[in-house]
Amino acid sequence: MELKSVRQNLCGQVIDDLGRRIVRGDVQPGEALPQEAVMCHQLGVSRTVVREAVKALAAKGLVDSRPKRGTIVRPSKTWSYLDPEVLQWRTETDPDGRQLIYLTELRQAVEPVAAAMTAARASEEEISLIAEACQTMEASVESVDAFLAADLRFHIQVLHASGNPFFAPVANVVSSALLSSLRVTNRKPADNATSVPIHQRVLKAIRAREPAKAEAAMKALLSDAATRIQRNLKHSGGLPGRPSK
């Protein structure tokens, strides 16, 4: 059992190492990863560990492994972007902010609808959890880390309270986007204070059971966040150009 645990831990490390290499662009789509024996030597692990890691990366859509061809990196459009590890790797290798903008665009498409559904469907207990997160945000404006945790909880609770289980994977996106965006937009406690009233408007509409107002309030919240992201990235020189069609 202990040996199995060690192997799983090693496998996780290899998955992380190879995944970062691929997402970072060290190995381009269409190119092959080093041969199995080479990877074993480079990473100091057994063939079994390397094979398990490659299988995991294949399940995430990053590679395709075939006999006599080796392990080939697949085009990025096949990657499982909502996979938590893929999200993390892409977010950590996002020097110009393009990934953050993409994540924010996805949030703008999903979260307002989720807020409307929450206003219509959420139980009183679920609304209480959203309110609790909002209150914690207000009480934590002086702490960037505590504020981030409460802000994340607010948005995750809204998604879950929508009653639509297919919104659950978007929680990974929200987590990744918030961790990145708040480091861009809420670097000082004063930035947190301006964000609280916008969240309170979302909560007020949900409590009042007014789906249209909840949707509009969430749209306004995310629009404000997107504007600040664009402004801060542009100021820091990290704003990417408009993606090509």
TIPA-967178 format. One line per 2 residues: for each residue x, z, y of N, C-alpha, C. Coordinates in steps of 0.1 Angstrom, whole numbers. Layout:
% residues N
X Z Y X Z Y X Z Y ~ ...
END
This chain:
% residues 245
8 0 -12 0 0 0 9 0 13 ~ 20 8 12 29 9 23 36 -5 25
40 -11 14 46 -24 15 37 -35 21 ~ 24 -34 17 14 -43 22 13 -41 38
13 -29 42 11 -26 56 23 -31 64 ~ 35 -30 59 47 -35 65 47 -50 66
42 -56 55 42 -71 56 31 -76 66 ~ 20 -69 67 10 -73 76 15 -71 91
23 -61 93 28 -58 106 39 -69 110 ~ 47 -73 100 57 -83 102 50 -97 105
39 -99 97 31 -111 99 26 -112 113 ~ 20 -101 118 15 -101 131 25 -104 142
38 -99 140 48 -101 149 52 -116 149 ~ 52 -122 137 56 -136 136 45 -145 142
32 -141 140 21 -149 146 23 -148 161 ~ 26 -137 167 27 -135 181 39 -143 186
50 -143 179 62 -150 184 60 -165 184 ~ 54 -170 173 52 -185 172 41 -189 181
30 -181 182 19 -185 191 24 -186 205 ~ 32 -176 210 37 -177 223 46 -189 226
54 -193 216 62 -205 217 54 -217 219 ~ 43 -218 211 35 -230 211 27 -231 225
21 -220 229 13 -220 241 22 -221 253 ~ 34 -216 253 43 -217 264 49 -232 265
47 -240 254 52 -253 254 66 -255 249 ~ 71 -245 243 85 -247 237 84 -257 226
73 -258 219 71 -268 209 58 -276 213 ~ 60 -289 216 49 -297 221 40 -302 210
27 -305 214 18 -311 204 24 -323 198 ~ 23 -324 185 29 -335 178 42 -332 172
49 -322 178 62 -318 173 60 -308 161 ~ 71 -307 153 70 -298 142 77 -284 145
72 -274 139 79 -261 140 91 -262 131 ~ 101 -253 132 113 -254 124 108 -253 109
116 -258 100 113 -257 86 112 -242 82 ~ 105 -240 71 101 -227 66 114 -219 64
124 -224 58 137 -217 56 143 -213 69 ~ 143 -222 78 149 -219 92 141 -208 99
128 -208 98 120 -198 104 123 -184 98 ~ 124 -184 85 127 -172 77 140 -166 82
150 -175 84 163 -170 89 163 -166 103 ~ 156 -173 112 155 -170 126 148 -157 128
137 -155 121 128 -143 123 131 -132 114 ~ 140 -134 104 144 -123 95 132 -118 87
124 -127 82 113 -124 73 112 -133 61 ~ 104 -129 52 103 -137 39 94 -149 41
95 -158 31 87 -170 31 72 -166 31 ~ 68 -155 23 54 -151 23 49 -148 37
57 -141 44 53 -137 58 51 -149 67 ~ 61 -158 66 60 -171 74 47 -179 70
45 -180 57 33 -188 53 20 -181 58 ~ 19 -168 57 7 -161 62 5 -163 77
16 -163 84 16 -165 98 11 -179 102 ~ 17 -189 95 13 -203 97 -2 -205 94
-7 -199 83 -21 -200 80 -30 -194 91 ~ -25 -183 97 -33 -177 108 -33 -186 120
-22 -192 123 -21 -201 135 -29 -213 133 ~ -30 -218 120 -38 -230 117 -53 -226 119
-57 -214 115 -71 -209 117 -74 -209 132 ~ -64 -207 140 -67 -207 155 -66 -221 161
-64 -230 152 -64 -244 157 -50 -249 163 ~ -40 -240 162 -27 -244 169 -18 -253 161
-19 -252 148 -10 -260 140 -17 -266 128 ~ -11 -276 122 -16 -283 110 -4 -284 100
-6 -277 89 5 -277 79 2 -286 67 ~ 11 -295 64 8 -304 53 21 -306 45
20 -308 32 32 -311 24 40 -323 29 ~ 53 -322 29 62 -333 33 61 -337 48
52 -331 55 51 -334 70 56 -322 77 ~ 55 -310 71 59 -298 78 47 -292 86
50 -283 95 39 -277 103 40 -283 117 ~ 29 -290 121 28 -298 133 19 -291 143
24 -290 155 16 -284 166 4 -294 170 ~ -8 -288 170 -19 -297 173 -22 -298 188
-29 -308 192 -32 -310 206 -40 -297 212 ~ -37 -294 224 -43 -281 229 -58 -281 229
-65 -293 229 -79 -293 229 -85 -288 216 ~ -77 -287 206 -82 -281 193 -80 -266 192
-73 -260 201 -70 -246 201 -83 -238 203 ~ -84 -226 196 -95 -217 197 -93 -209 210
-98 -214 221 -95 -208 234 -101 -194 235 ~ -112 -191 228 -119 -178 229 -113 -168 220
-103 -172 211 -96 -163 203 -88 -153 211 ~ -90 -140 209 -83 -130 218 -68 -132 219
-61 -135 208 -47 -137 209 -43 -150 217 ~ -51 -161 215 -48 -173 222 -50 -171 237
-61 -164 240 -64 -160 254 -52 -153 260 ~ -48 -143 253 -37 -135 258 -24 -143 260
-21 -151 251 -9 -160 252 -10 -169 264 ~ -21 -175 265 -23 -184 277 -23 -177 290
-29 -165 291 -29 -158 303 -15 -153 307 ~ -7 -150 297 7 -145 300 16 -156 303
12 -169 300 21 -180 303 13 -189 313 ~ 9 -183 324 1 -190 334 7 -187 348
19 -193 351 26 -190 363 19 -195 376 ~ 11 -206 375 5 -212 386 -10 -208 388
-15 -200 379 -29 -196 381 -40 -205 375 ~ -36 -216 369 -46 -226 364 -55 -219 354
-49 -212 345 -57 -205 334 -67 -196 340 ~ -63 -188 350 -72 -179 357 -84 -186 363
-82 -197 369 -92 -205 376 -102 -210 365 ~ -97 -215 354 -105 -220 343 -114 -208 338
-108 -197 336 -116 -185 331 -127 -181 340 ~ -124 -182 353 -133 -178 363 -145 -188 364
-142 -201 362 -152 -211 361 -162 -208 349 ~ -156 -204 338 -164 -201 326 -173 -189 329
-168 -179 335 -175 -167 339 -187 -171 348 ~ -184 -180 358 -195 -184 367 -206 -191 360
-203 -198 349 -213 -205 342 -222 -196 333 ~ -216 -185 328 -222 -177 318 -228 -164 324
-220 -156 332 -224 -143 335 -237 -142 344 ~ -239 -151 353 -252 -150 361 -264 -151 352
-264 -160 342 -275 -161 332 -276 -148 324 ~ -265 -143 320 -265 -130 313 -271 -119 321
-268 -119 334 -274 -108 343 -289 -110 343 ~ -294 -122 344 -308 -124 345 -315 -120 332
-309 -123 320 -314 -119 308 -314 -103 306 ~ -303 -97 312 -302 -83 311 -314 -76 319
-316 -82 331 -327 -77 339 -341 -77 332 ~ -342 -87 323 -355 -89 316 -356 -82 303
-344 -80 297 -344 -75 283 -338 -61 280 ~ -329 -57 289 -321 -45 286 -330 -33 284
-325 -24 275 -332 -11 274 -327 -2 285 ~ -334 9 287 -331 19 298 -317 24 295
-314 26 282 -301 32 278 -290 22 282 ~ -292 9 280 -282 -1 283 -280 -2 298
-291 -1 306 -290 -1 320 -282 11 325 ~ -284 23 319 -277 35 322 -262 33 321
-258 26 310 -244 24 308 -238 15 319 ~ -245 5 323 -241 -4 334 -240 4 347
-250 13 349 -249 21 361 -238 31 361 ~ -235 36 349 -224 46 348 -210 39 351
-209 26 347 -197 19 350 -196 16 365 ~ -207 13 371 -207 10 385 -203 23 393
-209 34 389 -206 47 396 -191 51 394 ~ -185 48 382 -171 50 380 -162 42 389
-167 29 391 -159 20 400 -159 26 414 ~ -170 31 419 -171 37 432 -162 49 433
-162 57 423 -154 69 423 -139 66 421 ~ -135 54 417 -121 51 413 -115 41 422
-120 39 434 -114 29 443 -100 32 447 ~ -95 44 446 -81 47 449 -72 44 438
-77 42 426 -68 39 414 -71 25 409 ~ -61 16 410 -63 3 406 -66 2 391
-59 10 383 -61 9 368 -74 15 364 ~ -78 26 370 -91 32 367 -103 23 371
-101 17 383 -111 7 388 -112 -5 379 ~ -101 -10 374 -101 -22 365 -109 -18 353
-106 -7 347 -113 -3 334 -128 -2 336 ~ -132 4 348 -146 5 350 -153 -8 353
-146 -17 361 -151 -30 364 -153 -38 351 ~ -143 -37 342 -144 -44 329 -156 -39 321
-158 -26 321 -169 -20 314 -182 -25 320 ~ -183 -26 333 -195 -31 339 -199 -45 334
-190 -54 334 -193 -68 330 -195 -69 315 ~ -188 -62 307 -190 -62 293 -204 -57 289
-208 -46 296 -221 -41 293 -232 -50 297 ~ -231 -57 308 -241 -67 312 -242 -78 301
-231 -83 296 -231 -93 286 -238 -88 273 ~ -235 -77 269 -241 -71 257 -255 -68 259
-259 -63 270 -273 -59 273 -282 -71 275 ~ -276 -83 275 -284 -95 277 -293 -98 264
-289 -92 253 -296 -94 240 -292 -106 233 ~ -283 -114 239 -279 -127 232 -265 -124 225
-265 -124 212 -252 -121 205 -241 -132 207 ~ -245 -144 211 -235 -154 213 -227 -152 226
-232 -143 234 -224 -139 246 -212 -130 243 ~ -212 -124 231 -202 -114 228 -188 -120 229
-185 -132 223 -172 -138 225 -167 -139 239 ~ -177 -141 248 -173 -143 262 -167 -130 268
-170 -119 261 -164 -106 265 -149 -107 265 ~ -143 -114 255 -129 -116 255 -124 -124 267
-131 -134 271 -128 -141 283 -128 -132 296 ~ -139 -124 296 -141 -115 308 -129 -106 309
-125 -100 297 -114 -91 297 -101 -97 302 ~ -98 -109 296 -86 -116 300 -86 -120 315
-98 -125 320 -99 -130 333 -98 -118 343 ~ -105 -107 340 -104 -96 349 -90 -90 350
-84 -89 339 -70 -83 339 -61 -91 348 ~ -63 -105 347 -55 -114 356 -60 -114 370
-73 -115 372 -78 -117 386 -77 -105 394 ~ -79 -93 389 -78 -81 397 -63 -78 401
-54 -83 393 -40 -82 397 -37 -91 409 ~ -45 -102 410 -43 -111 421 -52 -106 434
-64 -102 431 -73 -99 442 -74 -85 446 ~ -71 -75 437 -73 -61 440 -60 -54 439
-50 -58 446 -37 -52 445 -36 -38 452 ~ -46 -36 462 -46 -24 469 -59 -17 468
-60 -3 469 -72 4 468 -83 -1 478 ~ -79 -6 490 -89 -11 499 -96 -23 494
-89 -31 485 -96 -43 479 -107 -39 470 ~ -105 -27 463 -115 -22 454 -128 -18 462
-126 -12 473 -138 -7 481 -147 -18 485 ~ -142 -30 488 -150 -41 492 -158 -47 481
-153 -45 468 -160 -51 456 -172 -42 452 ~ -172 -30 455 -182 -21 449 -196 -25 454
-199 -27 467 -213 -30 471 -218 -43 464 ~ -210 -53 461 -214 -65 454 -219 -62 440
-212 -53 433 -216 -49 420 -229 -41 420 ~ -230 -33 431 -242 -24 432 -255 -33 434
-253 -44 440 -265 -53 442 -269 -59 429 ~ -259 -62 420 -263 -67 407 -270 -56 399
-265 -44 400 -272 -33 393 -286 -30 398 ~ -287 -31 411 -300 -28 417 -311 -38 412
-307 -51 411 -316 -61 407 -320 -59 392 ~ -310 -55 384 -312 -53 370 -322 -41 368
-319 -30 376 -328 -19 375 -342 -22 379 ~ -344 -31 389 -357 -35 394 -364 -45 384
-357 -49 374 -362 -59 365 -365 -72 372 ~ -356 -77 380 -358 -89 387 -347 -99 383
-350 -107 373 -340 -116 367 -334 -126 378 ~ -342 -132 386 -337 -142 396 -328 -135 406
-331 -123 410 -322 -116 419 -309 -112 413 ~ -310 -108 400 -298 -104 393 -289 -116 391
-295 -127 388 -287 -139 386 -280 -143 399 ~ -287 -142 410 -282 -146 423 -271 -136 427
-273 -123 425 -263 -113 428 -250 -115 420 ~ -251 -118 407 -239 -121 399 -232 -133 404
-240 -144 408 -234 -156 413 -226 -153 425 ~ -231 -144 434 -224 -141 446 -212 -133 443
-213 -124 434 -201 -115 430 -190 -124 425 ~ -193 -134 416 -182 -142 410 -177 -152 420
-186 -157 429 -182 -166 440 -172 -159 449 ~ -175 -146 452 -165 -139 460 -152 -137 453
-152 -134 440 -140 -133 433 -132 -146 432 ~ -139 -157 430 -133 -170 430 -126 -174 443
-133 -171 454 -127 -173 467 -115 -165 470 ~ -115 -153 466 -103 -144 468 -91 -149 459
-95 -153 447 -84 -158 438 -78 -170 444 ~ -86 -180 448 -80 -192 454 -72 -189 466
-77 -180 475 -70 -176 487 -56 -170 484 ~ -56 -160 475 -44 -153 472 -34 -161 464
-39 -170 455 -29 -179 448 -23 -189 458 ~ -31 -194 467 -26 -203 477 -16 -197 486
-19 -184 490 -10 -177 499 4 -174 492 ~ 3 -172 478 15 -169 471 22 -182 466
16 -193 468 22 -206 464 19 -209 449 ~ 10 -201 443 7 -204 429 -5 -211 426
-12 -217 436 -24 -224 434 -22 -237 428 ~ -27 -240 416 -25 -253 410 -34 -264 417
-30 -276 416 -38 -287 421 -51 -289 413 ~ -60 -297 418 -72 -299 410 -69 -306 397
-74 -300 386 -72 -306 373 -76 -321 373 ~ -69 -329 366 -73 -343 365 -84 -344 355
-93 -354 357 -104 -356 348 -99 -362 335
END
